Amino acid sequence: MFGIINLISGWWQRSHDDITSYSLTMGVSQLIIALIIWIFAKPLLAFLPFIVGLTLVIMGISKTVDGIQQHREYVNVSPFPNSLYGILLVLVGIMLMFNPFGTVLVVLQFFGATLVVISILDIVMAWRWSR
């Protein structure tokens, strides 16, 4: 859409001998990028869970290392919560990398269950406030 708007703006500027800008170039480049994204949308979406999983694995390893190093810096702070969080991130990342569709289904089910619980709590709170 922005590519078409920029093309129209560029043509209008050319026809009125207005100050030349990059509208025409931006419009053409935006349309080309939109076409590339439209063509490769399915492969990019299929690859997205793998990228997210890899990112979670890297973050989990980083959190685990930070938790272990934090224990050296602060004696009275337990490294267990950061290490546990890091290990959980690594496990979820690995699961997302090797079983993306099952993982996405579980996440959507969890999201749906959370919405049901939130709506029940909202109904209960509205009922209490109306008394």
Secondary structure as UniProt FT lines:
FT   HELIX           2..15
FT   TURN            16..17
FT   HELIX           23..39
FT   HELIX           41..73
FT   TURN            75..76
FT   HELIX           80..98
FT   HELIX           100..130
//
